Amino acid sequence: MSAITRFLPKNHLSYIIGQLVHIKLPSFLNKLIIANFAKAYRINLEEAEFPIEKYPSLGEFFIRKLKADRRPLGSTWALHPADSVITQAAKINEGKLIQAKNKTYSLESFTKDKHAMDKYANGTFLTYYLCPTDYHRVHSPVSGTIKTVRHIPGALWPVNAWSTDNIHELFSINERVLVEIETDKGLVGVMFVGATNVGQIILSFDSEIIGNQLLSSAINEKSYSLQVKKGDELGAFRMGSTIVMLYPPGSISSETAAKLLGQAVKVNSDFTN
């Protein structure tokens, strides 16, 4: 499978799949597809905002919202941004982030920001992996002001264990969208990382930034002064992928990060959960 993946037109394939899953089918067929998808991935339908017959396509079900009381806000300074598993968590050491055992990637290459070291050196990063079972909307882990969004076009490799073990600087190759939030402890980065079959990365506060449009390879950066509170929705993955959180020095300790490694977490929950 890994050898085949190397030669697949991953961006085009992901774009097509992203379009297909949003096709509106006859209601009985659409309901059957969603029900079987939910059963296959053991999705808790009691959490979904609407019954499955209310979703016009599998794609819309995939980015479903939840009932209002299902992800209550925690009380710690930073909360978890997504339903996911924390696959990496450590100090940002010498401008490097951990991708997998004995593999790192460059903070500057990842963010495409020559000032990244000034913002995040000796801070902490956490990698959140979302699987198809998970709720796929991403919420702000902190309160502050959205200052910058940087859309970085790229490839769409899978972000599974094989890829993280074998693809050099995978997270600096794949398409990604960085949302930077100014907080009372410094700048916090929320990086959406695309993957194979992630048809789009979308933002809740800016409909002009959309992932995997097959139109341009140029980096698009926009400035804002938009207030955001913990728990506010930032965006979503149209199919699953990864969030990498970048925290400034003095905000999240490496000890806290180490305790979080390997945990399955829920969006808006405290770091102690």
KESE-239087 format. One record per residue: x negated, y negated, z of N, C-alpha, C in turn; residue in one letter; residue number from 1. Coordinates in steps of 0.001 Angstrom, whole numbers, always signed. Atoms other than C-alpha are relative to their C-alpha. Layout:
BEGIN
PT      n.X      n.Y      n.Z     ca.X     ca.Y     ca.Z      c.X      c.Y      c.Z  r    k
PT        X        Y        Z        X        Y        Z        X        Y        Z  A  NUM
...
// end
This chain:
BEGIN
PT      n.X      n.Y      n.Z     ca.X     ca.Y     ca.Z      c.X      c.Y      c.Z  r    k
PT     -821    +1213       +0       +0       +0       +0     -850    -1255       +0  M    1
PT     +860    +1174      -81    -2797    -2429     +870     -631     -302    -1342  S    2
PT     +609     +201    +1309    -4449    -1888    -2529    +1009     -588     -979  A    3
PT    -1043     +528     +878    -1167    -2524    -4343     +277    -1459     +310  I    4
PT     -299    +1362     -425     -551    -5689    -2321     -970    -1001     -602  T    5
PT    +1011     +900     +552    -3790    -7199    -3627     +375     -496    -1387  R    6
PT     -266     +331    +1395    -2429    -7202    -7184    +1422     -512     -245  F    7
PT    -1368     +492     +163    +1200    -8150    -6591      +22    -1528      -94  L    8
PT     -180    +1461      +34    +2293   -11706    -7537     +815     -436    +1223  P    9
PT     -689     +104    -1294    +3130   -12342    -3887     +876    -1245     +109  K   10
PT     -795    +1223      -96    +4313   -15955    -4175    +1262      +99     -857  N   11
PT    -1158     -110     +882    +6575   -15282    -7151     +985    +1050     +508  H   12
PT     -861    -1047     -545    +7894   -12059    -5642     +774     -507    +1212  L   13
PT     -645     +536    -1204    +8617   -13823    -2345    +1062    -1026     -363  S   14
PT     -970     +996     +455   +10363   -16665    -4167    +1264     +693     -514  Y   15
PT    -1136     -715     +575   +12575   -14225    -6069     +830     +664    +1093  I   16
PT     -726     -644    -1098   +13453   -12241    -2940     +747    -1040     +830  I   17
PT     -651    +1077     -746   +14195   -15500    -1144    +1273     -478     -672  G   18
PT    -1198     +390     +735   +16654   -16395    -3900    +1064    +1098      +40  Q   19
PT     -945    -1116      +55   +18220   -12937    -4058     +797     +155    +1285  L   20
PT     -702     -241    -1260   +19043   -12674     -368    +1015    -1096     +321  V   21
PT     -982    +1072     -220   +21006   -15942     -598    +1127      +13    -1035  H   22
PT    -1106     -126     +948   +23251   -14776    -3443    +1282     +354     +751  I   23
PT    -1290     -250     -644   +26891   -14876    -2371     +712    +1133     -728  K   24
PT     -644    -1188     +553   +28363   -11431    -2985    +1458      +57     +440  L   25
PT    -1372     -193     -501   +31999   -10287    -2633      -29     +285    +1501  P   26
PT      +41       -7    -1460   +32891   -10508    +1050     -145    +1401     +588  S   27
PT      +84    -1356     -562   +33359    -6762    +1626    -1410     +563     -159  F   28
PT    +1352     -501     +252   +29958    -5975      +67    -1015     -740     +856  L   29
PT     +910     +815     -820   +28243    -8829    +1845      +51     +439    +1460  N   30
PT     -156     -445    -1383   +29648    -7698    +5203     -684    +1344     +217  K   31
PT     +623    -1318      -99   +28462    -4133    +4555    -1525     -121      +33  L   32
PT    +1456     +189      +52   +24926    -5290    +3681     -512     -576    +1321  I   33
PT     +435     +621    -1256   +24657    -7498    +6764     +121     +984    +1155  I   34
PT     -202     -972    -1085   +26070    -4798    +9044    -1090    +1064       -8  A   35
PT    +1044    -1013      +95   +23570    -2235    +7766    -1373     -573     +316  N   36
PT    +1254     +664     -335   +20699    -4704    +8004     -114     -165    +1519  F   37
PT       -2     +198    -1452   +21655    -5521   +11596     -195    +1323     +739  A   38
PT     +157    -1321     -627   +21912    -1823   +12460    -1427     +513     -153  K   39
PT    +1354     -494     +272   +18573     -976   +10838    -1031     -673     +902  A   40
PT     +979     +746     -796   +16756    -3695   +12792     +462     -243    +1445  Y   41
PT     -498      +70    -1377   +18815    -3351   +15983     +202    -1440     +467  R   42
PT     -273    +1400     -316   +19928    -6967   +15919    +1231      -83     +889  I   43
PT    -1105     +170     -934   +22168    -7995   +18800    +1010     -980     -589  N   44
PT     -995     +852     +655   +25235    -9303   +16993     +789     -841     +993  L   45
PT     -705     +785    -1012   +26709   -10550   +20270     -638    -1374     +192  E   46
PT     +690    +1283     -145   +24118   -13343   +20207     +272     -959    -1146  E   47
PT     -174     +831    +1195   +24972   -14613   +16715    +1109    -1017     +192  A   48
PT     -981    +1083     -127   +26880   -17880   +16448    +1368     +409     -553  E   49
PT    -1253     -393     +650   +29504   -16319   +14129      +51    +1515     -210  F   50
PT     -107    -1398     +413   +30847   -12837   +13315     -628     +177    -1385  P   51
PT     +756     -195    +1238   +29029   -11260   +10355     +794     -371    -1249  I   52
PT     -790     +325    +1186   +31935   -11846    +7961       -3    -1499     -323  E   53
PT      +55    +1446     +217   +31406   -15600    +8349    -1260     -447     -746  K   54
PT    +1244     +369     +687   +27934   -15508    +6757     +130     +305    -1481  Y   55
PT     -228     -190    +1438   +28062   -15997    +2958    -1038     +857     -700  P   56
PT    +1045     -818     +616   +24855   -14034    +2323     -891     +579    +1092  S   57
PT     +964     -565     -939   +22203   -11897    +3978    -1005    -1060     +427  L   58
PT     +959    +1053     -319   +19843   -14866    +3796     +508     -954    +1062  G   59
PT     -568     +906    -1005   +22200   -17084    +5767     +127     +698    +1354  E   60
PT      -27     -745    -1253   +22645   -14350    +8354    -1396      +48     +614  F   61
PT    +1370     -116     -501   +18867   -14030    +8631     -416    -1249     +773  F   62
PT     +354    +1241     -710   +18540   -17695    +9668    +1167     -478     +867  I   63
PT    -1158     +306     -840   +21653   -17519   +11839     -402     -792    +1243  R   64
PT     +155     +629    -1304   +21982   -19797   +14826     +565     +942    +1054  K   65
PT     -491     -811    -1101   +22714   -18334   +18235    +1098     -741     +753  L   66
PT     -965     +635     -900   +25550   -18970   +20650     -750     -916     +963  K   67
PT     +676    +1087     -712   +24785   -22045   +22701     -658     +421    +1300  A   68
PT     +509     -351    -1328   +24115   -20258   +25992    -1045    +1114      -26  D   69
PT     +836    -1195      +84   +21805   -17506   +24712    -1490     -253     +218  R   70
PT    +1412     +295     -223   +18427   -19259   +25013     -121    -1254     +866  R   71
PT      +49    +1177     -880   +18577   -21570   +28056    -1418     -558     +111  P   72
PT    +1292     +669      -98   +15775   -24109   +28480     -710     +344    +1302  L   73
PT     +832     -181    -1177   +12948   -23270   +30845     -431    -1336     +573  G   74
PT     +376    +1230     -705   +11330   -25793   +33147    -1484     -339      -90  S   75
PT    +1430     +298      +78    +7587   -25548   +32409     -259    -1057    -1073  T   76
PT     +334    +1098     +931    +5806   -28324   +30477     +136     +443    -1452  W   77
PT     -139     -565    +1341    +5623   -26114   +27379     +820    +1286      +78  A   78
PT     -838    -1195      +83    +8098   -23419   +26367     -416     +809    -1225  L   79
PT     +289     -808    +1182    +7900   -20600   +23846     +846     -500    -1175  H   80
PT     -711     +594    +1134    +8857   -21811   +20331     +876     +953     -789  P   81
PT     -729     -959     +834   +10334   -18591   +18950     +165    +1332     +713  A   82
PT     -108    -1410     -382   +11620   -15105   +19637    -1109     +735     -739  D   83
PT    +1196     -518     +654    +8432   -13169   +18956     -845     +797     +981  S   84
PT    +1032     -622     -828    +5430   -11239   +20249    -1266     -843     -131  V   85
PT    +1235     +785      +16    +2279   -13132   +21221    -1152     +958     -309  I   86
PT    +1019     -947     +462     -419   -11341   +19235    -1424     -474     +271  T   87
PT    +1306     +551     -372    -3336   -13683   +20028     +237    -1202     +901  Q   88
PT     -110    +1146     -914    -3882   -16239   +22800    -1348     -203     +665  A   89
PT    +1345     +213     -540    -7187   -17814   +23798     -388    -1465     -136  A   90
PT     +585    +1324     +144    -9324   -20927   +24054     -476     -197    -1433  K   91
PT     +555     +347    +1306   -10218   -22693   +20803    -1484     -286     +215  I   92
PT    +1427      +31     -336   -13943   -22030   +21032     -838     -287    -1240  N   93
PT     +882     +395    +1103   -16430   -23799   +18728     +764     -115    -1319  E   94
PT     -795     +221    +1203   -13653   -24644   +16292     +520    +1263     -650  G   95
PT     -454    -1272     +542   -12617   -21004   +15848    +1223     +509     +752  K   96
PT    -1155     -681     -562    -9337   -19187   +16412     -128    +1485     -307  L   97
PT      +99    -1445     +185    -9025   -15429   +16787    +1124     +473     -916  I   98
PT     -979     -599     +909    -7308   -13621   +13919     +284    +1444     +394  Q   99
PT      -80    -1396     -435    -7995   -10033   +15020    -1322     +330     +674  A  100
PT    +1239     -395     -661   -10705    -8095   +16825    -1187     -242     -927  K  101
PT    +1226     +322     +738   -14091    -9430   +15662     +240     -838    -1255  N  102
PT     -286     +875    +1139   -12396   -11765   +13160     +551    -1326     +496  K  103
PT     -460    +1333     -358   -11950   -15515   +13490     +303     -796    -1263  T  104
PT     -206     +929    +1112   -10804   -18387   +11298     -215    -1428     +496  Y  105
PT     +408    +1362     -314   -11726   -22052   +11184    +1194     -903     +283  S  106
PT    -1036     +967     -345    -9557   -24654   +12912     +145    -1053    -1092  L  107
PT      -52    +1053    +1016   -10484   -27256   +10295     +601     +512    -1306  E  108
PT     -569     -574    +1224    -9712   -24962    +7351    +1483     +299     +175  S  109
PT    -1384     -351     -293    -6486   -23840    +8982     +909    -1222      -79  F  110
PT     -824    +1211      -57    -5174   -27373    +9545     -212     -924    -1187  T  111
PT     +393     +920    +1076    -6866   -29016    +6536      -83    -1428     +533  K  112
PT     +108    +1292     -687    -7679   -31847    +8911    -1433     -165     +498  D  113
PT    +1387     +207     -409   -11215   -33188    +9275     -118     -527    +1425  K  114
PT       -7     +480    -1389   -10199   -34622   +12662     +542    +1046     +967  H  115
PT     -614    -1034     -833    -8851   -31327   +13998     -803     +275    +1265  A  116
PT     +832     -259    -1175   -11798   -30811   +16340     +206    -1064    +1069  M  117
PT     -243    +1081     -967   -11155   -34204   +17956    +1303     +227     +760  D  118
PT    -1318     -195     -601    -7578   -33140   +18668      +65    +1264     +872  K  119
PT     -279    -1302     -598    -7827   -29484   +19635    -1212     +775     +515  Y  120
PT    +1186     -732     -464   -11455   -28472   +20380      +74     +248    +1501  A  121
PT      -56     -433    -1402   -11599   -26562   +23685    +1417      +19     +551  N  122
PT    -1386     -195     -399    -7821   -26480   +23755     +348    +1481      -55  G  123
PT     -482    -1380      -22    -5718   -23337   +23551     +910     +245    -1201  T  124
PT     -922     -363    +1071    -3969   -21523   +20708     +751    +1272     +385  F  125
PT     -808    -1201     -186    -1198   -18921   +20766     +629     +367    -1337  L  126
PT     -569     -485    +1250      -81   -16800   +17811    +1254     +808     +303  T  127
PT    -1293     -638     -213    +3591   -15780   +17742     +425     +709    -1292  Y  128
PT     -424     -772    +1174    +4622   -12990   +15350    +1492     +298      +79  Y  129
PT    -1435     -243      +75    +8292   -12845   +14311     +259    +1201     -895  L  130
PT     -366    -1164     +813    +9677    -9524   +13083    +1453     -162     -457  C  131
PT    -1365     +177     +525   +12970    -9032   +11166    +1097      +32    +1062  P  132
PT     -990      -67    -1082   +14804    -8271   +14426     +241    -1368     +629  T  133
PT      -17    +1233     -782   +14062   -11716   +15801     +891    -1088     -597  D  134
PT     -609    +1278     +372   +16017   -14941   +15709    -1076     -817     -708  Y  135
PT    +1048     +578     +833   +14208   -16926   +12999       -8    -1522      -77  H  136
PT     +140    +1455     -104   +14689   -20540   +13981    -1062     -319    +1050  R  137
PT    +1121     +397     -853   +11786   -22335   +15645     +357    -1306     +695  V  138
PT     -369    +1166     -794   +12279   -24849   +18447    -1237     -653     +599  H  139
PT    +1144     +718     -559   +10023   -27503   +19887     -314     +521    +1395  S  140
PT     +373     -471    -1333    +8077   -26156   +22861     -251    -1132     +989  P  141
PT     +357    +1144     -840    +7394   -29663   +24170     +884    -1198     -336  V  142
PT     -657    +1277     +267    +8935   -33115   +24462    -1050    -1017     -433  S  143
PT     +949    +1001     +467    +7296   -35964   +22605     +493     -668    -1266  G  144
PT     -317     +701    +1237    +7162   -37725   +19239     -652     +721    -1175  T  145
PT     +563     -590    +1218    +6747   -35991   +15881     -726    -1106     -762  I  146
PT     +831    +1025     +648    +3891   -37915   +14234     -341     +351    -1448  K  147
PT     +469     -400    +1327    +2804   -35893   +11206     +533    +1378     -367  T  148
PT     -245    -1320     +563    +3874   -33015    +9006     -930     +161    -1201  V  149
PT     +895     -281    +1116    +1359   -31438    +6643     +400    +1333     -627  R  150
PT     -342    -1218     +736    +2560   -28936    +4033    -1203     +402     -834  H  151
PT    +1206     -500     +655     -353   -26827    +2798     +380    +1215     -844  I  152
PT     -319    -1148     +852     +508   -24619     -210    -1105    +1047      +59  P  153
PT     +995    -1063      -36    -1239   -21266     -391     +596    +1324     -429  G  154
PT     -453    -1350     +334     -923   -17530     -882    +1070     +451     +993  A  155
PT     -991     -573     -916    +1684   -15337     +771     -334    +1468     +265  L  156
PT     +375    -1344     -445     -175   -12309    +2104     +915     +417    +1150  W  157
PT     -673     -457    -1216    +1636   -10136    +4643     -819     -413    +1226  P  158
PT     +718     +328    -1237     +739   -10991    +8240      +54    +1193     +954  V  159
PT      -15    -1209     -811     +829    -7389    +9438    -1402     +340     +493  N  160
PT    +1282     -370     -619    -1957    -5588   +11290    -1085     +249    -1038  A  161
PT    +1008     -263    +1016    -3692    -4410    +8124     -579    -1299     -549  W  162
PT     +460    +1265     +587    -3860    -7930    +6688     -863     -797     +972  S  163
PT     +798     +771     -960    -5095    -9580    +9878    -1356     +653     +239  T  164
PT    +1270     -713     -175    -7792    -6895   +10133     -905      -97    -1226  D  165
PT     +783     -150    +1226    -8885    -7065    +6494     -110    -1252     -878  N  166
PT      +34    +1180     +858    -8109   -10438    +4867     -736    -1124     +725  I  167
PT     +822    +1023     -624   -10798   -13011    +5662     +761    -1322      +84  H  168
PT     -680    +1274     -250    -9315   -16202    +7183    +1429       +9     -566  E  169
PT    -1358     -166     +516    -5807   -14963    +6393     +870    -1223     +255  L  170
PT     -891    +1101     -353    -4082   -17793    +8221     -420    -1319     -641  F  171
PT     +446    +1180     +742    -6160   -20358    +6323     +214     +157    -1498  S  172
PT     -287     -272    +1413    -5181   -18751    +2995    +1489     -152     -282  I  173
PT    -1439      +12     +231    -1427   -18404    +3398     +572    -1414      +59  N  174
PT     -716    +1271      -61     +994   -21267    +2856     +393     -299    +1446  E  175
PT     -342     +359    -1373    +1735   -23202    +6022     +490    -1445      +81  R  176
PT     -508    +1337     -276    +3442   -26267    +7457     -329     -332    +1453  V  177
PT     +408     +421    -1339    +1963   -28103   +10438     +845    -1186     +457  L  178
PT     -737    +1090     -639    +4191   -30227   +12689     -798     -422    +1226  V  179
PT     +785     +498    -1135    +2183   -32410   +15101     +851     -923     +858  E  180
PT     -841     +712     -961    +3877   -33762   +18222     -880     -666    +1046  I  181
PT     +739     +729    -1028    +2375   -36461   +20429     +725     +155    +1331  E  182
PT     -587     -222    -1317    +2955   -35644   +24108     -805     -757    +1057  T  183
PT     +716     +663    -1088    +1884   -36985   +27489    -1336     +667     +315  D  184
PT    +1274     -688     -216     -981   -34467   +27434     -856      +63    -1260  K  185
PT     +746       -7    +1241    -2140   -35053   +23882     +823     +567    -1147  G  186
PT     -682     -457    +1203    -1284   -33856   +20395     +175    +1520      +23  L  187
PT     -331    -1428      +53     +444   -30459   +20075     +351     +352    -1440  V  188
PT     -278     -429    +1358     +489   -28593   +16758     +858    +1249      -43  G  189
PT     -851    -1171     +241    +3239   -26215   +15641     -198     +378    -1459  V  190
PT     +296     -412    +1371    +2035   -24340   +12567     +890    +1159     -428  M  191
PT     -792    -1047     +640    +4546   -22381   +10480     -893     +652    -1053  F  192
PT     +835     -712     +968    +2616   -19704    +8546     +872     +923     -835  V  193
PT     -791     -823     +893    +4241   -18133    +5502     -593    +1385     -164  G  194
PT     +452    -1374     +240    +3967   -14493    +4459     +780     +574    -1166  A  195
PT     -724     -670    +1068    +5071   -12066    +1769    +1479     +128     +361  T  196
PT    -1461      -54     -130    +8856   -12237    +1302     +571    -1086     +903  N  197
PT     -546    +1196     -637    +9126   -15460    +3309     +353     -948    -1142  V  198
PT     -401     +789    +1151   +11139   -17160     +589     -281    -1469     +194  G  199
PT     +210    +1426     -269   +10895   -20556    +2260     -292     -236    +1476  Q  200
PT      +65     +629    -1313    +9740   -22446    +5304     +809    -1279     -134  I  201
PT     -812    +1215      +48   +12296   -25157    +6016      -97     -736    +1341  I  202
PT      +17     +831    -1205   +12322   -28049    +8505    +1390     -555     +263  L  203
PT    -1331     +463     -380   +15402   -29154   +10393     +138    -1511     -108  S  204
PT      -52    +1462      -43   +14472   -32841   +10384     -456     -650    -1303  F  205
PT     +433     +551    +1284   +13207   -33236    +6798     +283    +1017    -1094  D  206
PT     -417     -952    +1031   +14966   -31497    +3908     -890      -47    -1239  S  207
PT     +863     +120    +1176   +12297   -32644    +1416    -1180     +965      +50  E  208
PT    +1112     -931     -132    +9638   -30273    +2787     +551    +1415      +35  I  209
PT     -489    -1366     +143   +10379   -26743    +1613    -1153     +865     -495  I  210
PT    +1098     -875     +377    +7930   -23876    +1364     +261     +789    -1271  G  211
PT      +13     -907    +1144    +7101   -21719    -1671     +943     -435    -1109  N  212
PT     -788     +484    +1130    +8567   -23816    -4483     -671     +251    -1352  Q  213
PT     +733     -359    +1216    +5932   -22662    -7034     -237    -1198     -912  L  214
PT      +95    +1200     +824    +5607   -26258    -8205    -1333     -725     +122  L  215
PT    +1189     +809     -207    +2465   -27740    -6720     -953     +685     +965  S  216
PT    +1026     -515     -914     -798   -26787    -5066     -569    -1123     +867  S  217
PT     +520    +1152     -732    -1304   -30254    -3578     +540      -38    +1424  A  218
PT     -420     +170    -1390    -1189   -30847     +174     +894    -1228      +96  I  219
PT     -942    +1098     -185    +1737   -33036    +1157      +44     -373    +1473  N  220
PT       -2     +455    -1391    +1414   -35089    +4346     +943    -1181     +156  E  221
PT     -943    +1079     -277    +4118   -37294    +5831     -127     -439    +1457  K  222
PT      +66     +566    -1356    +4140   -39591    +8877    +1403     -294     +507  S  223
PT    -1294     +214     -647    +6999   -39984   +11349     -204     -727    +1331  Y  224
PT      -38     +422    -1395    +7923   -41549   +14642    +1351     +464     +536  S  225
PT    -1278     -639     -278   +10664   -39123   +15600      -38     +675    +1359  L  226
PT      -38     -575    -1336   +11519   -38332   +19198     +570    +1414      -35  Q  227
PT     -460    -1379      -71   +11932   -34661   +20016      -69     +467    +1447  V  228
PT      -31     -534    -1355   +12840   -32856   +23227     -237    +1506      -35  K  229
PT     +148    -1447     -120   +11968   -29385   +24418    +1310     +686     -383  K  230
PT    -1181     -752     +397   +14349   -26945   +22789     +671     -501    -1258  G  231
PT     -567     +481    +1262   +15210   -29127   +19779     -489     +879    -1149  D  232
PT     +386     -833    +1138   +15210   -27141   +16560     -954     -764     -918  E  233
PT     +969     +592     +918   +12197   -27825   +14320     +162     +524    -1426  L  234
PT      -86     -572    +1333   +12758   -25451   +11424     +302    +1478      +71  G  235
PT     -321    -1424      +73   +13183   -21872   +10281     -801     +661    -1105  A  236
PT     +562     -839    +1046   +11698   -19048    +8239    +1144     +713     -709  F  237
PT     -940     -814     +776   +13850   -17661    +5442     -690    +1338     -271  R  238
PT     +687    -1270     -225   +12567   -14169    +6307    -1155     -277     +978  M  239
PT     +837     +150    -1186    +9936   -13538    +8975    -1432     -403     -239  G  240
PT    +1425     +327      +98    +6417   -14720    +9677     -580     -312    +1359  S  241
PT     +839     +262    -1163    +4186   -16369   +12254      -17    -1486     +334  T  242
PT     +252    +1350     -499    +3882   -19491   +14391    -1325      +19     +747  I  243
PT    +1214     +184     -788     +486   -20627   +15645     +106    -1338     +719  V  244
PT      -59    +1210     -821     +611   -23126   +18513    -1413     -480     +315  M  245
PT    +1276     +627     -331    -2280   -25532   +19010     +232     -990    +1135  L  246
PT     -164     +856    -1165    -2562   -27150   +22440    -1312     -722     +317  Y  247
PT    +1214     +772     -282    -5006   -29896   +23453     -652     +441    +1305  P  248
PT     +691     -342    -1254    -7614   -29463   +26209     +769     -522    +1213  P  249
PT     -622     +421    -1247    -6195   -29602   +29718    +1497     +215      +82  G  250
PT    -1452     -181      -22    -2639   -28665   +28772     +405    +1435     +337  S  251
PT     -266    -1417     -250    -2569   -24840   +28706    -1339     +669     +298  I  252
PT    +1283     -588     -368    -5319   -22995   +30532     -241    +1309     -742  S  253
PT     +338    -1273     +646    -7168   -20056   +28987     +470    +1173     +851  S  254
PT     -504    -1044     -896    -6119   -18030   +32049    +1477     +267     -270  E  255
PT    -1417     -154     +329    -2464   -18682   +31265     +159     +705    -1333  T  256
PT      -59     -621    +1321    -3061   -17765   +27642     -279    +1494      +87  A  257
PT     +376    -1416     -120    -4716   -14479   +28620    +1149     +827     +567  A  258
PT    -1128     -718     -598    -1694   -13499   +30719    +1148     +194     -990  K  259
PT    -1092      -64     +972     +625   -14149   +27770     -267     +986    -1127  L  260
PT     +374     -855    +1122    -1268   -11959   +25301     +772    +1323      +25  L  261
PT     -747    -1250     +132     +895    -9084   +24086    +1438      -64     +470  G  262
PT    -1372     +100     -517    +4125   -10372   +25643    +1012     -183    -1124  Q  263
PT    -1167     +320     +820    +7468   -10260   +23849     +757    -1107     +717  A  264
PT     -590    +1176     -647    +9079   -13645   +24517    +1227     -470     -768  V  265
PT    -1167     +599     +600   +12257   -15557   +23816     -192    -1513     -105  K  266
PT      +94    +1436     +202   +12522   -19071   +22454     +591     -753    +1190  V  267
PT     -396     +906    -1086   +12879   -21846   +25071     -301     +525    +1400  N  268
PT     +276     -534    -1329   +11670   -19610   +27907    -1329     -516     +538  S  269
PT    +1208     +453     -665    +8987   -20552   +30436    -1191     +903     -315  D  270
PT    +1214     -781     +176    +5395   -19426   +30052     -152    +1073    +1076  F  271
PT     +103     -990    -1094    +5824   -17513   +33319     +891    +1204     -242  T  272
PT     -942    -1106     +256    +8523   -15270   +31800     -613    +1043     -918  N  273
// end
